[in-house]
Amino acid sequence: LNPGNAELSIKSTLRDGRGVFGEYQIPLRSVTMDAKLASSIIDVASIQADTLGGSLRTNGRVVLGGEASMEWTGSGLRLRELLAARPTDQPPKMAGIVTTSGRVRFPLASPKEGLSGAGDIDIKEGRLVNIPVVSDLVGVMAATGLVQTNQFNDTFKSPLILDAKGVTLNGFDLRTPAVHARGTGSVAFDGTLDMSVNGGPVEAIQNQLGQFGKIL
């Protein structure tokens, strides 16, 4: 088969599958793909995954021997269902409902080295207590009884920049019942997390902390 001369339509469906992302497992209720190959170009009309209580959709173009360019949109993705694959009696370290969109490009010969892209992410009804610095401040407040850490009221918004090193969060905004924080950071593909965060207690908590809250 010569890909340069071939023409092929692809439509497929996977049901009740399971994906693996690091130490986590992702339940896939269904995955459908609609694509066409012609003149060494694969046009992906749609790849849609019903997963984590929501949906993730991608579309784009792949030039065989060249590069791929894809766009994605996701909505209603529940992080708590992702983390439920780790049996524990404790509340999840992270939870929330994710909405995200963006685009990415990469050469097929070296996708990681040539990766570039941008997007955004929005998390609501979250529990995001393991973010550096913020987790320390929330921990202090929880110990004094000012806040409860078993609630799911956090929100997080950030632009996303993708490159060969990982994902850059440029100007994120994090809000919890106790803390409002802004900052920048990066999540490397090797799992390294580097964050610079500015923030402090929200006004209601700051009033309860008195002079110490004003210092924070």
Salt bridges, closest charged atoms under 4 A:
GLU23 OE1 - ARG86 NH2 3.40
ASP43 OD1 - ARG61 NE 2.68
GLU67 OE2 - ARG105 NH2 2.09
ASP173 OD1 - ARG175 NE 3.05
ASP173 OD2 - HIS180 NE2 3.06
ASP173 OD2 - ARG182 NE 3.47
